[in-house]
């Protein structure tokens, strides 16, 4: 099974997918329209690039800070959370699932994905 399929089986996961670091492809499964999934993949790619830049800036101030290269990011709102590890994204409904469980699963499942793809 794929990481996306495994994520969709987790409580609270509304949708999950993958995006290309180049920005030219994405795939998803779950309760998103094709257009919303496309917009999510664009947002995930742009945010990942921004987080990478910020990690580089922090590394310049404090070498070996452990923040470079970044492995992922998360936006936690009152109702939903977007979790991104490597090039996999997940939309979680907060009241129905655990952010800790989802991020833990993603970190473990994607631990061997090269961090230098950006």
Order of alpha helices (4+ residues) and beta strands (2+ residues): alpha-beta-beta-alpha-beta-beta-beta-alpha
